[in-house]
Amino acid sequence: MKIFLSSSPAALAAALAAFASTATVEAEYGSVTVPGSSLTFAHHGVNAGNPCPCSFRNTVAVGLAIEAIGVSHVDLDTLGGVLAIMGKKPDADSFWLLAEHVDLNGAHRLAQANPSAEDLARLHAWWAWSESNRLYAPRDGGVIEANDWIDAACDAIVAILAGDEAMIAKGEAHRLAGEELNNSSFVSCENGVILRDSRAFTNHLYVTPTGTVGKAVVAFSSKLQSVTVSFEAGADSSISAREFVQGLWGPLAGGHHGIAGSPRDQKMTFADAEEAAIKLAALL
């Protein structure tokens, strides 16, 4: 069974067209979804409300003789769906329910799922492995085979679910590092706007050290001398991050609706981040 990864819906569809029975897992590109001829797992945008791919069981593709699977990216939700189609998904209902919750609500809302200590340790172990084993679709729109990554990820998740001590330990180190970054980068939180200052990326940290979930993060990168603004609601935010930063710093600032940053050729200061946070807090 071939597993294809591409950032281009047209290229992915063309690769799958060579096979009689295909499936796709989160092969979603904005408003465009590449369907499989036999199975389509998609639950974003126009497909919202459909089950998460990681919620399916190993019986989902019985009798379909799937020859190829197409994906737009690889993460835990994608992995769960692909493994279910392949009949290789490990049985661990509570873990996959937690993975589904995180995919739908974001890692910053992890506590809302009231996870067990065991599943929480497993999830951090997965995140630690994932950060060291990244796989991205080619930026030029090409198609690559992702079988090796899927096989390695399958081995990793099987080991984690079996309680591999070394991997669980790496997960705990990952958790502690994230906690330290949350503490060290935090500056303030006013009207739901969290201001952060760090050399590392911090726009995913929507929970303050005291547990408050913010609406937005304004982060100054001392390494890049840049400011990035992001919204907890992402693409569903009532305010466009791109329009907000362009209103502050001109048309060369930009990004997406849910996250955007200062002009790439302009050196920013922490004072710029403070000003942005104050103005955003007033808007919210």
C-alpha positions in Angstrom: 0.0 0.0 0.0 1.5 3.3 -1.1 1.1 6.4 1.1 1.5 9.7 -0.8 2.1 13.2 0.7 1.8 16.4 -1.2 1.0 20.1 -0.6 -0.7 20.2 -4.0 -4.3 18.8 -4.3 -3.9 18.4 -8.1 -0.6 16.6 -7.7 -2.0 14.3 -5.0 -5.1 13.5 -7.1 -2.9 12.7 -10.1 -0.8 10.3 -8.1 -3.8 8.5 -6.7 -5.5 8.3 -10.1 -3.0 5.5 -11.0 -4.7 3.1 -8.5 -8.1 1.4 -8.6 -9.0 1.7 -4.9 -7.7 4.7 -2.9 -8.3 6.5 0.4 -7.4 10.0 1.6 -6.8 11.2 5.1 -7.1 14.9 5.8 -6.2 15.6 2.2 -7.7 19.1 2.7 -6.4 22.2 1.2 -8.5 25.2 2.2 -11.9 24.7 0.6 -10.5 21.9 -1.7 -10.7 18.2 -0.6 -9.1 15.4 -2.5 -11.4 12.4 -2.2 -10.4 8.8 -2.2 -12.2 6.5 -4.6 -13.1 4.2 -1.7 -12.6 6.2 1.6 -12.3 9.8 2.5 -11.4 10.9 6.0 -11.8 14.7 6.2 -13.2 16.9 9.0 -12.0 20.5 8.5 -13.7 23.5 6.9 -16.6 22.3 4.7 -16.1 18.8 6.2 -16.5 20.0 9.8 -18.6 17.6 11.8 -17.2 14.4 10.3 -15.3 12.1 12.6 -11.6 12.6 13.2 -9.5 10.1 11.3 -7.9 8.8 14.5 -11.4 7.7 15.7 -11.8 5.0 13.2 -11.1 1.3 13.9 -9.0 -1.3 12.0 -12.2 -2.7 10.4 -12.9 0.5 8.5 -11.3 -0.7 5.2 -12.1 -4.4 5.3 -13.0 -5.6 1.8 -12.0 -2.4 0.1 -8.5 -3.5 -1.1 -7.1 0.0 -0.7 -3.9 0.3 -2.8 -2.9 3.9 -2.0 -3.6 6.6 0.6 -3.2 10.3 0.0 -2.4 12.8 2.8 -1.7 16.6 2.9 0.3 16.4 6.1 1.3 14.0 8.9 0.4 14.3 12.5 -1.1 12.0 15.2 -4.7 12.3 13.8 -3.5 11.5 10.3 -1.4 8.6 11.6 -4.4 7.1 13.5 -6.5 7.2 10.3 -3.9 5.8 8.1 -3.1 3.0 10.5 -6.8 2.2 10.8 -7.0 1.8 7.0 -3.9 -0.4 7.0 -5.4 -2.5 9.8 -2.4 -1.6 12.1 -3.9 0.9 14.5 -3.0 -0.1 18.1 -6.0 -0.6 20.5 -6.0 2.1 23.1 -9.4 3.8 23.1 -8.7 6.4 25.8 -5.5 7.5 24.1 -7.1 8.0 20.7 -10.0 9.8 22.4 -7.5 12.2 23.9 -5.8 12.6 20.5 -9.2 13.4 19.0 -9.8 16.0 21.7 -6.5 17.7 21.1 -6.9 17.7 17.3 -10.4 19.4 17.6 -9.6 21.8 20.5 -5.9 22.4 20.5 -3.2 21.2 22.8 -3.8 24.3 25.1 -7.2 22.8 26.0 -5.7 19.4 26.9 -6.8 19.7 30.6 -10.5 20.0 29.5 -10.3 16.3 28.5 -9.4 15.3 32.1 -6.8 12.8 30.8 -5.4 10.0 32.9 -1.8 10.4 34.0 -0.9 7.4 31.8 -2.5 8.9 28.6 -1.0 12.3 29.3 2.5 10.7 29.6 1.8 8.8 26.4 0.8 12.0 24.5 3.9 13.9 25.6 6.0 10.9 24.6 4.4 11.1 21.1 5.1 14.8 20.9 8.7 14.3 21.8 9.1 11.7 19.1 7.3 13.8 16.6 9.4 16.9 17.1 12.5 14.8 16.4 11.0 13.1 13.3 9.4 15.8 11.2 8.1 15.1 7.7 6.8 17.9 5.5 5.2 17.9 2.1 7.6 19.3 -0.6 7.0 23.1 -0.9 7.2 22.9 -4.7 4.0 20.8 -4.8 5.6 17.5 -5.6 4.5 14.2 -4.3 6.6 12.0 -2.0 6.0 8.5 -0.5 5.5 8.7 3.2 5.6 4.9 3.9 8.9 5.1 5.8 7.6 7.8 8.2 4.3 6.0 8.7 6.2 2.7 9.5 8.5 4.5 12.0 5.6 6.4 13.6 3.7 3.2 13.9 6.6 1.5 15.7 6.9 4.6 17.9 3.3 4.7 18.9 3.2 0.9 19.6 6.2 1.3 21.9 4.8 4.3 23.6 1.4 2.6 24.3 3.3 -0.4 25.6 5.0 1.9 28.2 8.5 2.1 26.7 10.4 3.7 29.6 12.9 5.6 27.5 10.2 7.2 25.3 8.1 8.0 28.3 11.1 9.7 29.9 11.7 11.8 26.8 8.0 12.7 26.9 8.4 13.9 30.5 11.4 16.0 29.5 9.4 17.5 26.7 6.6 18.4 29.1 9.0 20.0 31.5 10.7 22.0 28.7 7.3 23.2 27.6 6.4 24.3 31.1 9.7 26.1 31.5 9.2 27.9 28.2 5.7 28.9 29.3 7.1 30.4 32.5 10.2 32.0 31.1 8.5 33.7 28.1 5.4 35.0 29.9 5.3 38.8 30.4 1.6 39.7 31.0 -2.0 38.9 30.1 -4.4 41.8 29.6 -8.0 41.3 28.4 -7.1 37.9 27.0 -3.9 39.0 25.2 -0.8 37.1 26.3 2.4 39.0 25.8 5.5 36.8 25.5 9.3 37.4 25.0 11.6 34.6 24.1 14.2 33.4 21.6 12.0 30.3 20.9 8.6 30.2 19.1 5.8 30.8 21.6 2.7 31.5 19.7 1.3 28.1 20.5 1.3 28.9 24.3 -2.3 30.2 24.8 -2.3 29.1 28.5 -0.6 31.3 31.1 1.5 29.8 33.8 -1.5 30.1 36.2 -3.8 28.2 33.8 -5.7 31.1 32.2 -6.6 30.4 28.5 -5.9 33.5 26.4 -7.6 34.7 23.3 -4.4 35.8 21.5 -0.6 35.7 21.9 1.7 38.6 20.9 5.2 37.3 20.9 8.5 39.0 20.5 11.3 36.9 19.2 14.6 38.2 20.5 16.4 35.8 18.1 14.7 37.0 14.9 13.9 40.5 16.2 10.3 40.0 15.0 6.8 40.2 16.4 4.1 37.5 15.7 0.4 37.8 16.5 -1.8 34.7 16.7 -5.3 33.9 17.8 -6.5 31.0 19.9 -9.5 30.6 17.5 -7.2 30.4 14.5 -9.0 30.7 11.2 -12.3 31.3 13.1 -11.0 34.4 14.8 -13.3 37.4 14.5 -10.2 39.6 14.0 -7.8 39.0 11.1 -4.2 38.7 12.4 -2.9 39.7 8.9 -5.1 42.8 8.8 -4.1 43.7 12.3 -0.3 43.6 11.8 -0.6 45.4 8.4 -2.5 48.1 10.2 0.4 48.5 12.6 3.4 48.0 10.3 2.2 48.3 6.7 1.6 46.0 3.7 4.9 44.1 4.1 3.7 42.7 7.3 1.5 39.6 6.7 0.6 36.0 7.2 -2.7 34.3 7.7 -6.1 35.1 9.3 -5.1 33.3 12.5 -1.4 34.1 12.7 0.7 36.9 11.1 3.9 38.8 11.8 6.0 41.9 11.3 7.7 42.7 8.0 10.6 40.2 7.4 13.1 43.0 6.6 12.2 45.1 9.6 13.9 44.7 12.9 11.4 45.0 15.7 11.8 45.6 19.4 10.0 44.4 22.5 8.4 47.8 22.7 6.8 47.1 19.3 5.3 43.9 20.8 4.1 45.8 23.9 2.4 48.4 21.7 0.7 45.6 19.6 -0.5 43.8 22.7 -2.0 47.0 24.1 -3.8 47.8 20.9 -5.1 44.3 20.5 -6.3 44.1 24.0 -8.3 47.3 23.3 -9.9 45.7 20.2 -10.9 42.6 22.2 
